[in-house]
Amino acid sequence: MQYFKYELIHECKQSGARLGRLYTPHGVIETPCYMPVGTQATVKAVLPRDLAEIGAQICLANTYHLFERPGHRLVREAGGLHAFMRWDKPILTDSGGFQVFSLAGSNKIREDGVEFRSLLDGRKHFFTPESVMEIEQALGADIAMAFDECAPYPSDEAYTRAAMERTHRWARRCKAAHTREDQALFGIVQGGMFKDLRSESARQLIDLDFEGYAIKADITMESVRGLELAEGKKAFAIIKASNVMFAAGSEPIKNISARNQLVGTIISIKEGAVNGHVALELADGNKVTGSITNEAIESLGLAEGEKAVAIIKSTDVMVGVE
């Protein structure tokens, strides 16, 4: 493609790690790089000019969440994501494939696509490879990801293979539907924790000749083995405060895809200019602290001494051992 080029600067002989430059319509990305996540076209609590000042080269936004709000048509009318965000550097949009996994409790996967139930108003939305390409091309990011099925962990080999093969069929449909020349389309390697499946997925996607390829994983089996994790072994969970959600009350929330719900008593609320920190003491004496907006604290009616539920997605948990 005339708009995109990758320049290899150096490759490590021992590991195969590469140093390079990726040229896009909105600038050059020095690789490897850190890509901040601006799910809904903004990185929380960080202005675009601040991202530029700290050296961010590219920003990620999410197709599913931008479809939900404010809508891809509105973003297109505003001049695309770059104008909408006031960000003149490269942008990558995820396809919504991760939401197939993270919102598994409220969606239905079919061969032709995925039916989502909106977390905002309960409406049903049907995503297909073709509709995702329409949305991503309207958003106008430099790099768009193909629609895929991210298999959960753990999954048996039969289900993981089925999800991988569906991802390949959807990749072909995405490739056929994508027409925007100033946007690179990346295929996504699947196969879960099965090395042979991931190798097979990479080979098949390479044959489709995408402009680039992405590799997805939660905690890898290498990490499980390296940490020597096993049932009954003591470990600790590391969770960013901004990844903790809250609900008022003393009962876990039903019909939600988040795997971890911890009931406790609010022992501290400290409000800042925009966000506040809520500390929850659990029945076993452990404490969980989360960061949510002052508006959310007020609307939920959270108060010291009251019961609340901390909600944490499994993908937001890092695991460590002493």
N, C-alpha and C positions, 0 to 999 in steps of 0.2 A: 504494500500500500504506500502511496506517495506521502501520506501524512505521518507514517510511523516507521521507525527504524530502531534496531537494537545494535549498539556498538559494544563489543566485548573488549574490555581493557586488560583483564588478567584472569586466569583460571588457576586455582590451587591444584597442584599435582597430587597432593595427598587426599584431599576431600572432594575435589570437583567444584568447590564453592567459586562463584564468579563475581567479579567486579565489572560493572558496566554502566552504560548510559542508555536510557529509553527515551527516544524522541517522540513527542506528541504535538498536536496542534496548539497546545497551551504551555509548552515548555519542555525542558529536559528533566528527566528524573534520574538522579544518580543512584544506582542500585548496588547493594541492597539498601532499603530505606524503611523508615517507620512511617506508616500511613494512619493518621488520626481518623477516627470514625465520627462522621457527622450524619447520623442515621436519617434525621429529618432536615437535611440541608443545613445543619449547624452543629458544630462541636460544642457540647454543653459548657456554658460559662466562659467560652473563649471566642473572641472576635476574630474574623478573618485576618485582619491586619496583625493581630498578635500571633496567629499561626505562622504568618509569613516572617515575622520578626524572629521567631525561634527556629526558623529553618525548615518548616514543613514544606514538602515538595508536591504532595498530592493528598487529596482528601477523599474519603469514602462516603457515599450516601446510599440509602436503601430504597430499592424500587417499590417493595410492598408498602412500606410505611409512607412514602411520598405519594403513592397512589391513594392511600387512605386519606391522607391530609398533607398538603392542600389540594392534591390532584395533579396529575401530569399535564393536563390541558392548561391549567392555570400557570404552571411553571413554564410551559412552552410559550404561552402568551406573554410572559414576563421576560422572554428572551433566552430561556433555557436556564439550566442550573447555575452556570457561571454568573450570569447577570442576577439571578434570583438570590444567590449567596453572596454576591460581590466578592467572588474569588476568581482571580484570573489565572490560576495555575491548574494543572491537570486534576481531573476528577474521575473516580471509578464508581460505577453503580453496581451493587450486588443485585442479583436477579429476583430475590425473594425465595430462592431455593432453601436458604437456611431457615426461613419461617415455615417451610414444609416440615422441618424437624422441630423447631422451637415452639410452634403453635400446634403441635400434633393433636392435642386434645380437642381442637376446634376445627379441624379440617378433614377433608376426605380426598384421598389420592385415587385418581383414575388414570387409565392409559392416556386419555386425551388432555389431562391437566389436573389441577387441584382446586377443590372448592374450599374457600376460606370463609369463616364467619367473623365479621368485623368485631374487634375488641372495643370499638368506639360506640357502635349503635346496633350491633347484632345482625346487620345486613349480610347477605351472602354474596361473595365475589368469586368468580371462576377464572383462574389464571391458566392460560395455555402458553406453550412456547411462543406462539404467534402474538398473543396479546402482550406478553412480557416484552417482546422485541418492539412492539408499538410504543409501549410505555417508556422503555429505555431510550429509544430514538427520540421521543418527544422531550425527555429530560436533557438529552444532549451531552452526556458525559463523554470524556475522551475514550474511556474504556468501559465496555458493557460486558457483564458476565452472562453466559448462557443459563437458561432455566434448568435446574437440576433437582434431584431428590437426595437430600443428605440423610443417609440412614442413621438411626439412633444408635447409641452405645449403651448396653451391649445388643448386638443383633447376630443371629446365626448366619452361617455362610449362605444358606439358600435365600434368605430375605435380602441380605446384602448384595448378592449377585443380581437378584431381580431389580433392586433399586438402581444398581449400576447400569444394567442393560436398559432400563427405562431412561436413565440419564443420557445414554448414548442416542437413543431414538429421539429424545427431546432435543439433543444437541444438533442433530441433522435438521430438525424442523426449525430451530433457531437460525441455523446457518442459511436455510432457504428463505426465511422471512426477513433477514437483516439486509438492508440496502444502503445504509448511510456510510459513505466512503470516508468521512472524517471522524469515524468512531470505530475503534478496534473491538472485535468480538472475541472474547476468551472462552475456551471450553474449560470444564471443571472435571478434574480427575476424581473419581469416586472409588469405592471398593472397601470402605470401612477400615477395619484393623487387619484385613487379610492381604498380605504382601503380594500374593500371586494375582489377586483381583485388581489391586491398584496398578500393578505392572501391566495387566491386560487392558485396563481402562486407559492408561497413558498411551499405549500403542494404538488402540482404536481411535482415540481422539486426535492423535498426530496425523492419522490417515485422512481426517476431515479437514486438515490444513487451516486451523484457526490462527489468528494473529498472535495468540498467546495462550497460556494454560495456567490454571489455578489448582492447587492441591489443598484439600480440606481434611482436617482431623480434629477430634476432641483431645482427650489424653491418649497418647499413643501407647501401644503395647510395650514399646521400648521403655517408656516412662514407668509403666507398671512394673516391668522387670527391674529397671534400674533402681527404683525406690523400694523394691522387694515388698510391694504391697500384697497383703493377703488378709482374708477374713480373720478377725480377731486381733490383728496387729494395730497398735496405737498409731494414729496419724493426726494431723491437724489440717483444718481447712482454712484457706486464705481467701477472703472476699473483700473486694473494694466496697467502701461505704456507699458509693453511688450506684452499686448494683443491687442494693437491698431495697425491696419494695415493702410497703406496709398496708395492712388492712386493719380496721378497727374491729374489736370483738375478741372473743375467747375461743372461737371455733375455726378450724382450717377452712379455707375457701374451696367450694366444690366447683367442678367443671372449669379447671384452669390447668394449663399445661406445665407450669413451673413445678419442679419435682420436690422442692424443699420448702416446708412451711413450719415455722417455729413459733409456738405460742408462749407469750411471756407478759411481764408487767413493765410498763414504761417507768423508768427510774429517773430519766432526765430528758429534757427538751431544751436545746439551745438554738435560738433563731439567729440567723445572720441577716445580711442585707437582702439576700434573695433566697438562699437555702438554709435549712436548719438541720441539726443533728439530733436524731432520736435514738436513745439508748434503751434497750430492752433487756430485762433480766429474765432468764429462762428458769424453769423449775429446778434444774440441776445446779444453779448458781452461775452458769456461764452467761456472758453478756454479748449482745449483738448490737452494733451501732450502724445506722443507716443515714444517708444524706438525701433528703427530699425537699421540695420547695416549701416555703412558708405557707403558700396558698394551699398546698396539699395537706399540711398539718392542720390548717384551719378547717378545710372542707371535710376531712375525715373525723374531726372532733377529737384528735389525739390530745391526751393530757396526762401529766405525771400521776401515777397510781392506777391508771386505767389499763385494761387488758388490750393487747394488740397482737397481730400476727406478722412476723417477718417472712417475706416470700423471696426466695432466691432460686434463680434458674440454675440447673446443674452445670450448664456451660460457663457460668460465671464463677465457678468454684475451682481454685487451684489446690492441689494436695501436696503436703509436705510431711516429712518424717524427721524425728530427732536423730 
